[in-house]
Amino acid sequence: MSEIILMNDPRVAGIPVHESHEPLVDLRELPFLRVDTRLADPAGAYALLREGVVWRLARAARLLPEGLCLLVTEGYRPLAPQQRYLDRYEAEPRACHPDRPESCARTESCACTESYARTESYPRTRTSRSLSPPEMGPHVAGAAVDLTLCTADGVELDLGTPVNASPEESEGACRTAAPNITATARRNRRTLSAALTTAGLTNYPAQWWHWSYGDRYWALATGAATARYGPANA
């Protein structure tokens, strides 16, 4: 298994933030993408992203084949909801294997992680595959977007799993490079990845739908000295 650096890895947490103070932009006011309401919140935070991320989404949208659109399911996530999601998801496996070593929280490539591959039961490792620690979460910074592809009529394409599928329920198919998906899903993932990567966004390889710019994970992946965005306020 190739290494996937998880969100709670010290290499990610150690990236300093040089806050740019870019505003959050409402994606619902933009013509070049679609915004899904499945995770809508009353305040509309789900449809907000930092300006620099939005510019790059605009470029990615232009790079897609004719007839395809970006479909955003979630952008900015305030600190309080992020903490609630983390607490709920982490609580599920904690009672099963409370003595699993802390060292396994850093990547997916260690032998101990392999030995627990079927249950994904160590809380920190399991949780950080799907959710970031609140204080350094890309969504909390308004720097990350969860998205997929759809037709011009809004019909979602097959990308192998639903957006936000967990490693457990998808048997690992949520990973961007997962081998256990169809040829059609793989082709659609490549189409999505090509446009977003060319536009300057970085994928979190544990989740094919999660892309970011300007956060700590982006900085580590690209070699940037600092992140551009810390926790945002709507």
C-alpha positions as CSV (number, residue, x, y, z in Angstrom):
1,M,0.0,0.0,0.0
2,S,1.4,3.4,-0.9
3,E,1.5,5.9,1.9
4,I,-1.4,8.3,2.4
5,I,-0.4,11.1,4.7
6,L,-3.4,11.7,7.0
7,M,-4.8,15.0,8.1
8,N,-3.5,14.6,11.7
9,D,0.1,13.9,10.7
10,P,2.7,16.1,12.4
11,R,4.0,17.1,9.0
12,V,0.7,18.7,8.2
13,A,0.2,20.2,11.7
14,G,3.7,21.7,11.5
15,I,3.0,23.9,8.5
16,P,2.7,27.5,9.6
17,V,-0.2,29.7,8.5
18,H,0.4,33.1,6.9
19,E,-3.2,34.3,6.8
20,S,-4.2,36.1,3.6
21,H,-7.5,37.4,4.9
22,E,-9.2,36.6,1.6
23,P,-13.0,36.8,1.9
24,L,-15.4,33.9,1.6
25,V,-17.4,33.9,-1.6
26,D,-20.9,32.5,-2.1
27,L,-20.8,29.8,-4.8
28,R,-24.5,30.0,-5.3
29,E,-24.0,33.3,-7.1
30,L,-21.6,31.9,-9.7
31,P,-22.6,30.6,-13.1
32,F,-19.8,28.2,-13.8
33,L,-20.7,25.4,-11.3
34,R,-23.6,23.8,-9.6
35,V,-24.2,23.7,-5.8
36,D,-26.0,20.8,-4.3
37,T,-28.1,21.2,-1.2
38,R,-27.7,17.8,0.4
39,L,-25.5,19.2,3.2
40,A,-27.1,22.7,3.3
41,D,-27.1,24.5,6.6
42,P,-29.4,27.3,7.6
43,A,-26.6,29.9,7.5
44,G,-25.5,28.8,4.0
45,A,-21.9,28.1,5.1
46,Y,-21.8,25.0,3.0
47,A,-21.8,27.2,-0.2
48,L,-18.9,29.4,0.8
49,L,-15.2,29.2,-0.1
50,R,-12.2,31.4,0.0
51,E,-11.8,33.7,-3.1
52,G,-8.6,32.0,-4.2
53,V,-10.2,28.6,-4.2
54,V,-13.1,29.9,-6.2
55,W,-10.8,31.4,-8.9
56,R,-9.3,28.0,-9.3
57,L,-12.6,26.2,-9.5
58,A,-13.6,28.6,-12.3
59,R,-10.5,27.6,-14.2
60,A,-11.2,23.9,-13.6
61,A,-14.7,24.3,-14.8
62,R,-13.4,25.6,-18.1
63,L,-11.1,22.7,-18.5
64,L,-13.8,20.0,-18.3
65,P,-15.1,18.3,-21.4
66,E,-18.1,20.0,-23.0
67,G,-21.3,19.0,-21.3
68,L,-19.8,18.3,-17.9
69,C,-20.0,20.5,-14.8
70,L,-18.6,20.6,-11.3
71,L,-21.2,19.8,-8.6
72,V,-20.2,21.1,-5.2
73,T,-21.6,19.4,-2.1
74,E,-19.8,21.3,0.6
75,G,-17.3,24.1,1.1
76,Y,-16.8,26.0,4.3
77,R,-17.6,24.2,7.5
78,P,-17.6,26.2,10.8
79,L,-15.6,25.0,13.7
80,A,-18.5,23.8,15.9
81,P,-20.0,21.4,13.3
82,Q,-16.5,20.1,12.5
83,Q,-16.0,19.2,16.1
84,R,-19.4,17.6,16.4
85,Y,-18.7,15.4,13.3
86,L,-15.3,14.5,14.7
87,D,-16.6,13.5,18.1
88,R,-19.4,11.4,16.7
89,Y,-17.2,9.6,14.2
90,E,-14.3,9.0,16.6
91,A,-16.6,7.6,19.4
92,E,-17.8,4.7,17.3
93,P,-14.6,2.6,17.3
94,R,-13.0,3.8,20.5
95,A,-14.2,1.0,22.7
96,C,-13.1,-1.7,20.4
97,H,-9.3,-1.3,20.5
98,P,-8.3,1.4,23.0
99,D,-4.7,0.2,23.3
100,R,-3.8,0.5,19.6
101,P,-0.4,2.4,19.3
102,E,-0.5,6.2,18.7
103,S,2.2,5.9,16.0
104,C,-0.4,4.4,13.7
105,A,-2.3,7.7,13.5
106,R,0.2,9.2,11.1
107,T,-0.1,7.3,7.8
108,E,-2.0,4.4,6.3
109,S,1.2,2.5,5.4
110,C,2.4,1.1,8.8
111,A,2.1,-2.6,9.6
112,C,-0.3,-1.9,12.5
113,T,-2.7,-0.2,10.2
114,E,-2.5,-3.2,7.8
115,S,-3.4,-5.5,10.7
116,Y,-6.5,-3.5,11.4
117,A,-7.5,-3.0,7.7
118,R,-10.8,-4.8,8.0
119,T,-12.1,-2.9,11.1
120,E,-10.4,0.5,10.7
121,S,-10.9,0.6,14.5
122,Y,-8.2,2.8,15.8
123,P,-10.0,6.1,16.5
124,R,-7.5,8.7,15.4
125,T,-6.4,7.0,12.2
126,R,-9.9,6.0,11.2
127,T,-11.3,9.4,11.9
128,S,-8.6,11.4,10.2
129,R,-9.2,9.6,7.0
130,S,-12.7,11.2,6.8
131,L,-12.5,14.2,9.1
132,S,-9.7,16.7,9.9
133,P,-8.8,17.9,13.4
134,P,-10.9,21.0,13.9
135,E,-8.1,23.4,14.5
136,M,-6.4,22.6,11.2
137,G,-9.3,21.4,9.1
138,P,-9.3,22.6,5.4
139,H,-13.1,23.0,5.4
140,V,-12.9,25.1,8.6
141,A,-10.5,27.4,6.7
142,G,-12.8,27.7,3.8
143,A,-10.0,26.2,1.7
144,A,-11.5,22.8,0.9
145,V,-14.3,21.8,-1.4
146,D,-16.1,18.4,-1.7
147,L,-17.4,18.0,-5.2
148,T,-18.2,15.6,-8.0
149,L,-19.1,15.7,-11.7
150,C,-22.5,16.0,-13.3
151,T,-24.0,16.6,-16.7
152,A,-25.4,20.0,-17.8
153,D,-28.8,18.7,-16.7
154,G,-27.5,18.0,-13.1
155,V,-27.2,14.2,-13.4
156,E,-24.3,12.9,-11.3
157,L,-21.7,10.8,-13.0
158,D,-20.4,7.5,-11.6
159,L,-17.2,8.1,-9.7
160,G,-17.2,4.8,-7.8
161,T,-18.7,5.8,-4.5
162,P,-21.0,8.5,-3.2
163,V,-19.4,11.7,-2.0
164,N,-18.5,11.3,1.7
165,A,-18.4,7.5,1.6
166,S,-16.4,6.1,4.5
167,P,-13.5,3.6,4.0
168,E,-15.6,1.0,5.9
169,E,-18.8,1.3,3.8
170,S,-16.9,1.6,0.5
171,E,-14.3,-1.1,1.2
172,G,-11.6,1.5,0.5
173,A,-13.1,2.6,-2.8
174,C,-13.3,6.2,-1.5
175,R,-9.5,6.4,-1.9
176,T,-8.7,8.3,-5.1
177,A,-6.5,5.6,-6.5
178,A,-8.6,2.7,-5.3
179,P,-8.4,-0.3,-7.7
180,N,-11.9,-1.7,-6.8
181,I,-13.9,0.6,-9.0
182,T,-15.3,0.3,-12.5
183,A,-13.4,1.5,-15.6
184,T,-16.1,4.2,-16.1
185,A,-15.7,5.5,-12.5
186,R,-11.9,5.5,-12.9
187,R,-12.2,7.5,-16.2
188,N,-14.5,10.0,-14.5
189,R,-12.1,10.4,-11.6
190,R,-9.3,11.1,-14.0
191,T,-11.3,13.7,-15.8
192,L,-12.1,15.4,-12.5
193,S,-8.5,15.2,-11.2
194,A,-7.0,16.5,-14.4
195,A,-9.1,19.7,-14.4
196,L,-8.7,20.4,-10.7
197,T,-4.9,19.6,-10.6
198,T,-4.3,21.8,-13.6
199,A,-6.2,24.6,-11.9
200,G,-3.9,24.4,-8.9
201,L,-5.9,22.4,-6.3
202,T,-4.6,19.4,-4.3
203,N,-6.5,16.2,-3.6
204,Y,-6.6,14.4,-0.3
205,P,-5.9,10.9,-1.6
206,A,-8.1,9.2,1.0
207,Q,-11.1,10.9,-0.5
208,W,-11.5,11.3,-4.3
209,W,-14.0,14.2,-3.8
210,H,-11.9,16.4,-1.4
211,W,-9.8,19.1,-3.0
212,S,-8.2,22.2,-1.5
213,Y,-6.0,25.2,-2.0
214,G,-4.2,27.3,0.5
215,D,-4.5,25.1,3.6
216,R,-1.8,23.2,5.4
217,Y,-2.4,19.9,3.5
218,W,-2.0,21.8,0.2
219,A,1.2,23.4,1.5
220,L,2.7,20.1,2.4
221,A,1.7,18.5,-0.9
222,T,3.1,21.3,-3.0
223,G,6.1,22.3,-1.0
224,A,4.8,25.7,-0.1
225,A,6.5,27.2,2.9
226,T,3.3,28.4,4.6
227,A,-0.4,27.9,4.3
228,R,-2.6,30.8,3.2
229,Y,-5.7,30.1,5.1
230,G,-6.4,29.4,8.8
231,P,-9.9,29.1,10.4
232,A,-12.3,31.4,8.6
233,N,-15.3,33.4,9.9
234,A,-18.4,33.7,7.8
